């Protein structure tokens, strides 16, 4: 009888503990970030635009131009490239890495596709759309070019510099944003721009340096890299610029 009583009490206390845990979990404060709706959002005095793919853009000039806060991700580009011969790099184990193996022509086509998709969905008007940034816009968004060699944990650069823990690409946003809220303008992947030199024929410009680079010249983000528009590489990617002709207030 005594053993039965102990068994009942033990079961009672186990049940009571489970109830307390359930109740406390249900009543605990939700610390996850607020849900972001498609369009202009304002959270903690920070204004940004969220598109249909979850890409985020911040305003950075008086010309109603908004730049993506990170490079175009694998998950973004994969939505577009469903019927195309493209796949993420063999070393990328996350959809949150920047899309690479991208040609200038591919980046242009993605911007055109995304513009059409969001105009048809009513997210953008006919005079709004996506494109690559020009060289001057990219450099303007960069601001301070930073030091050489780079300081520890300020970006993803060549392994010989020993300033970050990533042997190849890193998930977007792994390093602190700059003054206007943009990540990875320096390092991670080279980024295509729409400006091109007048005398180089098919050559196009990339900026920013990448996870493979360690030289002072290559890691000077204001120094352009000239590459033929049909060439791709495991460290060539891009970020989109959004032209948005509407008031900033959400």
KARASUL-V11614 format. One record per run of one state. SS is the DSSP state (A for helix, B for strand, O for the rest). FROM is the first residue (numbers start at 1). LEN is the number of residues. If there is no record, write none. Layout:
ss | from | len
SS | FROM | LEN
SS | FROM | LEN
This chain:
ss | from | len
O | 1 | 1
A | 2 | 26
O | 28 | 11
B | 39 | 5
O | 44 | 2
B | 46 | 5
O | 51 | 5
B | 56 | 4
O | 60 | 5
B | 65 | 4
O | 69 | 4
B | 73 | 1
A | 74 | 7
O | 81 | 16
B | 97 | 2
O | 99 | 5
A | 104 | 17
O | 121 | 8
B | 129 | 4
O | 133 | 2
A | 135 | 8
O | 143 | 16
A | 159 | 3
O | 162 | 9
B | 171 | 1
O | 172 | 18
B | 190 | 3
O | 193 | 10
B | 203 | 5
O | 208 | 17
B | 225 | 4
O | 229 | 7
B | 236 | 2
O | 238 | 2
B | 240 | 4
O | 244 | 7
